[in-house]
């Protein structure tokens, strides 16, 4: 086990940096040219692998606007639920 992450209990995914909002308070700045998203299959495989070694207590999806890619977000959260992550 990696000493630096021995207490790992949370997984977070930045699904995309793309965003439809133009919030003045955004800490990420302009999202001009931000396209694409993470691969759902790789994210799901990563969750399964991490859960083999660690007791994950929570999982979060965020980014620019992750719900631009609902199929990715749903695959991630469905896998978390299957593995008992609240």
C-alpha positions in Angstrom: 0.0 0.0 0.0 1.2 3.5 -0.8 2.1 5.2 2.4 1.0 8.6 1.1 -2.6 7.5 0.4 -3.0 4.9 3.1 -6.0 6.8 4.5 -7.7 7.2 1.1 -11.5 7.3 1.6 -12.9 9.5 -1.1 -12.8 9.6 -4.9 -13.4 12.7 -6.9 -13.7 13.0 -10.7 -13.5 16.2 -12.8 -15.9 15.1 -15.5 -15.2 18.0 -17.8 -14.0 21.6 -17.7 -16.7 22.6 -20.3 -19.4 24.8 -18.9 -22.4 26.7 -20.2 -22.4 29.2 -17.4 -20.5 32.5 -17.3 -20.4 33.0 -13.5 -18.5 36.1 -12.4 -17.4 34.2 -9.2 -16.0 31.2 -11.0 -12.6 30.2 -9.7 -11.7 28.4 -13.0 -11.8 31.5 -15.2 -13.2 31.4 -18.7 -14.0 28.0 -20.2 -13.4 29.1 -23.8 -12.2 26.1 -25.8 -12.9 23.6 -23.0 -14.2 20.5 -24.7 -14.4 16.8 -24.0 -14.9 14.8 -20.9 -13.4 11.8 -19.1 -14.0 8.3 -20.4 -16.8 6.6 -18.5 -15.4 3.1 -18.9 -12.0 4.1 -17.5 -13.6 6.0 -14.6 -15.8 2.9 -13.7 -12.7 0.6 -13.9 -10.8 3.0 -11.7 -13.5 3.0 -9.0 -13.6 -0.8 -9.0 -9.8 -1.0 -8.7 -9.5 1.6 -5.9 -12.3 -0.2 -4.0 -10.4 -3.4 -4.0 -7.7 -1.8 -1.9 -9.4 1.0 0.1 -12.6 1.6 2.1 -14.1 4.4 0.0 -16.7 6.4 2.0 -17.7 9.0 -0.6 -17.5 9.8 -4.3 -18.0 13.2 -6.0 -18.3 14.3 -9.6 -17.6 17.9 -10.5 -15.9 20.1 -13.0 -17.1 22.9 -15.2 -20.6 21.5 -15.7 -20.5 17.7 -15.4 -24.2 17.3 -16.3 -23.3 18.2 -19.9 -22.3 14.5 -19.9 -25.0 12.8 -17.9 -24.2 9.4 -19.2 -20.7 9.7 -17.7 -21.9 11.0 -14.4 -24.6 8.3 -14.2 -22.1 5.5 -14.9 -19.8 6.8 -12.2 -22.5 7.1 -9.6 -24.2 3.8 -10.5 -20.9 2.0 -10.0 -20.4 3.8 -6.7 -23.8 2.6 -5.5 -23.1 -1.0 -6.7 -20.0 -0.9 -4.6 -21.7 0.4 -1.5 -20.3 3.9 -1.7 -23.0 6.4 -0.3 
